[in-house]
Amino acid sequence: MLNIVLFGPPGAGKGTQSERLIQKYGLVHLSTGDIFRANIKGETELGKLAKSYMDQGALVPDEVTINMLRSEVLKHPEANGFIFDGFPRTNAQAVALDAFLSELNTTISIMLALEVEEAELRTRLLLRGQNSGRPDDVNPEIIQKRIDVYNNETKPVKDFYQGQNKFVSINGIGEIDEISTRLYQAIDALK
């Protein structure tokens, strides 16, 4: 089973590249944002619990998030593997994900980190904001805050996977096809 954590700051190209990885390797895409929205809209017990935290402006506890992910993973027993998008964001989440996957006799195969300079990220996000209408991509101050949050809170997860020899840095600058090829080469080297 191929389980990938696709990692990188806002604007690194994770959405674009995850679609390509899903197609090439037949993976199931697990986006924590999508899972939260579906559970809240569907008024599941986990969705109601998550919403109660979100309504207070609090972070949803890792246990709730992991239980939502578990539920989604168990819906796909025949999957070739999963691509985790937006998770884990902290070392505690990475530990919890490892524990959950070990219950299923599998593990994270690789963490692929798209590396892009901050100036390029800001340019990409502002351009995306003009084209997509995403409000979080039109304000330079919000963009910088998102990059800072990534650098301060999420980037340390890289060390967790480096410690397991599962971290691979990928140059996220270039044509989309070039970047995809770099990702494919890193994955194919696992075989």
Secondary structure, DSSP 8 states (H G I E B T S, - for coil): -EEEEEE--TTSSHHHHHHHHHHHHT-EEEEHHHHHHHHHHTT-HHHHHHHHHHHTT----HHHHHHHHHHHHHT-TT-SEEEEES---SHHHHHHHHHHHHHTT----EEEEEE--HHHHHHHHHHHHHHH--GGGT-HHHHHHHHHHIIIIITTHHHHHHTTT-EEEEE--S-HHHHHHHHHHHHHTT-
